[in-house]
Amino acid sequence: MAENSLWRKVEEKEKEQIRMESKKLLSEFASKLSKVKTSGEHFENGDGMREEGDGWNTDAEFRSVTLSNAPFVEGDSIVAEKGAWKK
């Protein structure tokens, strides 16, 4: 089993090269990110819940296709386990 594995021991020289490449990538990303212009607006909601609204009308065909593709449905809602995608 170990022969077929992609895992291997990384030498110190390789580790240092990985660290340097990682720092370079992060620095380049940070540099580009600092050039992004945003509106600067931020909305803070104290309790973390949004106000209920009327929503919008969804195409009936879209709704039926979406619900038919969902693994588990209750009424008009898709039931999803929090964090199930992490398994």
Residue pairs with C-beta under 8 A, 6 or more apart in sequence:
10 18
63 76
66 78
67 73
67 76
67 78
70 78
70 79
72 78
72 79
72 80
73 79
